[in-house]
Amino acid sequence: MPRFALKGALADVAQLEARAAALVAMGRPVVLELHTFGARDVDTAEGRAASRAAIARLRETAPDARLVLHVPVQQVPIVTEAFFDVGQCARSIALAGEIGAQALVIHRYGALVAGSRPPRIGSKAEAVARFEAIVRDLARSAPDLTLLVENVGHYALLPRDGTSFLAGPLDHFFPWEIAAFRAFLAREGIGNVAPFVDVAHATLSANLFNRKRVCPAACAGDPRCAWIDADDLDRAARLHPFDFVDPAMPWLHVSDAVLLGEAEIADPRLAEPRLVESIVSEGLEIGTGDLPFAALAPRLGPATTLVLEVEPGPGESHVANGAQVRSLARLAALLGEA
């Protein structure tokens, strides 16, 4: 059986205690990924003090908790001007050391633009090189911390209506790009960085890839898939979200998502609301979307930790997030049966 973790807000002690209690009640070690917001936890002295206090309180009841910190959500005014928010990562690295986190999750992105605005960089290769240089510097600045690099997929912004989004050349982290990133890490001798996949984000990427592969005319001029280029499309006839996952990944974000079927992929008149649903839906409770999680088992390694990243169900709160706990139990059963 793989290992499991739950996600909770670092700034909310009640959330962290509820997540820890749920894991203990299920007879599992306490492994938590800490969601951060910025000013409330990472970006200000007051926020960092509150974060240290929250973890000190958590360790009173869960002294052996394993913690992984996630950088705050990217701020649109910053990441649409700078190539990448290095400062955000540096502050998160410092806080990870202060609270005893073992790893830090960062997103793979660069040169983001809002909606249909013109690209800010000449090629995907240039973006890859710049991102790799940033990762190399961050890794060297934090030799005792593991940096976990996560795929973004389609970067939808609230209210997730299909018109509010960011786009950039590094959004999708296709399987061949993951392999190339690992080759870079090997060449540079970087041992404290690893790529991993959010399977819901991979679903967004797969839906856009498959749609452009089968219905290129319907995608012409669409900025949501503009950076899926001819070289990508030559690599696979079709992608499934689980194609992005492999046993070498130490970490995995798991939630259900909406996967387009064969007929929908091939329909040149696919309704825009359905396409939008397929590229913004993530964080769904396991069993309420389209992902066949029993088929995930062969792609997991013995050291993979699966992090349930599930939004609360109807009538639930972010503290009493029953959907996340139910999802863990359901996923464990599905993988055990597989």
N, C-alpha and C positions, 0 to 999 in steps of 0.2 A: 504494500500500500504506500502511496506517496504521502508526503507530509503536507499539512494544511496550515494556513494562516488566515487571520481576519484583518480587515482594515478599519481604522478608527481615526478620528481627528485628534492630533496632538494637543490642541488647545482645549479639548473637552475631556476632563477627567472622568466624567460619568460614562462617556463612550468607551474610554479605554478600560475602565473597570468592568463594564458590561461585556466587552469582547473577551477579556481575560476570564471572567466568570463562565462565559459560555464554553470556552475551550476546556477549562477545568472540568465543567460538568460533563463534557463529552469524553473525558479521560485523555485529553490531548495536551501536549506541551503548549505553553503560551508563546505564540509567535505572532507579532503584530507589525503591520506596516502602518506607519504614521503619516496621515494625510495632513498637509500644511497649507496655510493660506497666505502667508507673507507677513503683514504687519502684526498679526496676532501671535506669531510664533517664531519667525525666522529673521525678519527684517529690522526689528527694533530691539533695544535693550530690554524694554518692558516685556515684549513678546518672548524673548529668549528666557528671561527670568521665570515667566509663567510656564514655559515649556519644561524647564528644569524642575520646577515645583510639581508639575503634573506627573513627570516620570518618577520623581522621588516618592510621591504618594502611591503610584502604581506598584512600585517595587516593595512597598510595605506588605502587599498581599500576593505579589507575583515576583519574588526576588530573582528568579531565574529567567524572566521573560527575555526572549530574543527580539530585538527591535531593528527594523529597517525604516529609514526615513525617506520620504518622497519629497522632492523639491516642490515649492508652491506652484500653482497654476501660472503659466506665463502671462505677463502683463502685455496686452496688445500694443500700447504706445511704445513699449521698449522693444519688443521682438519684431515689430514692423519697421523699426529704424536701425537697430543693431542687427548683426548677423545672428547672434546668439547671446543670451543673458548669462554671461560668465559670472558676474557678481552674485547673482542669485544662487548659483551652484557653490561659489566660495563660501557664502554665508551659511549655506546648508551643511557643507563639509565641517565648518567650525562647530555648528550646533550638534551635529552627529557625534563629534568627539565629546562634547559636554554632557550628553545624555547617555553615552555608552551604546549608541547604535552601531551595528556591525556592517551596514551597507547603506548606500544612498541610491535611490532611483532617480535617473535623469532621463529626459526625453531626447530622442533623436529628431532634431529639426534644424532649420537654418534658412535665412533669407526669406522669412515669411512675408506674405502680402495679404491684405484684406480683400476678400472677394475676388472680383475680376480685374484688379489693378495689375499693371504690367509687372513682369518678373524683375527682381532686383539683382539677379545674378545671371551670368551668361550660360552656364551649363551645370548639369547635375554633377559631373566630375569635379568641377571647381568647388561646389558645395561640399561634396564628400571629403575632399582634401582639407578644406577649412575646418570641418567638423572633427576630422581625425586629429588635426593639430591641437584643437581645443581639448579633446579627450586625453591626448598624451600629456598635456600640461596639467590638467586636473588630476590625472592619475599619479603623476609625479609629486603633486602637492599633497597627496593624501595616501601615502604608501601603506598605511595600516587599515584603510577602508576599502571595501569592495564597491565599485561603481557599476550599477546595473543599468544598462542602456535599453530603453523601452521604445517600441514602435508607436507612432502617433496615429496612423491611419488618416481618415478624413477629419480635420480639425474643426469640428462644428462648434459654434459659439451659441450661447443662449440668445433667443429662445429655441434654437435648433429647428428653424423653419425652412432650411434649405437656402436661405439668402445670406445668412450671417455665418461666415467661416473664414478661416485662414488657410492659405495654401502655400506650399513650398516644395523644393526639389527632394527633400529628405523625408517626406510624409510616410512612405509606405513600408520601407524596410523589408523588401521582398526576400524570399529564401536565398537567392543568389547574392543579394546585397549583404545579408547576414554572413554568408560564407566569406565574402570579400572583407568585411569588417574583422572577422576572426583572423583572416590572413594578415591584415594590417597589425593587429595586436601581437601576433606571433613574430612578425618581422621586427617590431619595435621592442620585443621582450617585455611587453606589458602584461603582468600577471594578475592585476587587481581590477580588471574590467571584464565584464561579460555582457553580451547581448541577451535580451529575453523578449518575450512576446506577451502582449495583452490580446487574448483570443478574440475579444469583441472588436478591438481595433483592427486585427487581421481580417475580420469579417467585413468591415467597411472597405478595406483595401481590396479584398477579393471580389466584392460586389462591383467596385469600380473597374478593376482589371478585367473581369469577365465580360462586363458590359462593353468596354472599349474593344476588347478582343473580338467579340462576336458582332457587335453593332457599332462599328467605328463612325458611321455617318451620324448616328444619333448622339455621339459624344463630341463631334466636331465643334471646336470653339468653347467647350465647357471647361472652365477653369478648375472644376473639381477633380478632373482627371488629366489635366494638361501635362503633368510631369510623369505620367505613365507613357514612356516613349517606345519607339519601335524596337529598340534593343530589349526592353522588358517584355514586350508582346511576343518576341521570338523565343522567349525562354520557356514558355508553357502554353499548352492549349487551353488550360483552365486551372484556376487555383481554388483550393479549399482552404478555409482558415487554418485547419490543422496542418497544412503543408508548411506553415511558417514555424511550427514547433519541432524541436528535436531533443533527444535525450541529454545533450550537453548543457541545456539551459538550466541554471540553478533556481530560477524564479519564474513564475508564470502568473499573470493576472487572469482571472476567470470570471466571466459572467455570461449570460445568454445574450443572443443578438439575433437580428433578422437576416437570414441568408436567402438571397434571390434564387428561385428555382430555374431550371433549364429554360422553360418556356418564357419566363419573365426576362431572363438575360437576352434572349433572342428576339424579343418583341420590340420592333422599332417605335411603337407607339405606347410604350410602357408609361403609365400615368406618373406625372411628376410627384404627386404625394407618396406613391409607393416607392419610387426611387429615393426620395428624401428619407422615408422611414428606414430604408435599408442602409443608409450611410450616416444616420445619426443615432440609431438605437443601440445602446450599450448599457451595462449595469442592470440588465434584466435578471430576475430570479431564474435560477436553473430550472428548466422544464417549461418556461413560458415563451421561449423563442424557438429557433430552428436548429440549434447546434446538436449533433449526435455525440454527446460526451462519452458514451461508452467506447467510441472509436478513438478517443484520445489516449487510452491506456498504453498502446504500443509505442507512442511517441514520448513517453515520460521516462526520465532517467531515475536511477535509485536515489539521487540527491536532490531531485526537483521538489520545490515547495510551491504549492498552489495557493494563491491568495484570492479569497473570495472578495470581489469588488462589486457588490450588489447594492442597489438603492433600496430603501425601505419600501415595503408593500403598503397597500391602502390602509390608512388608519394607524400606521406605525410611525415611529420617530427615528431620528438618526441615533438616538441612544438605544431604544428598544427596537433594533433592526432585526426583526424575526426573519425577514427574507434572506438576509445574509447567513444566518445560522441554519435555516432550512436548506439553503443552497449547499452549504458545506455537507450536511448530512446526506442530501440527495446525490451529490457528486461522489462522495465516498462510496455510497452504495452502488452507483453506476460503474465506477472504476473497479470496485471489488468484484462485482459480477462479471465484468469483462475479463 
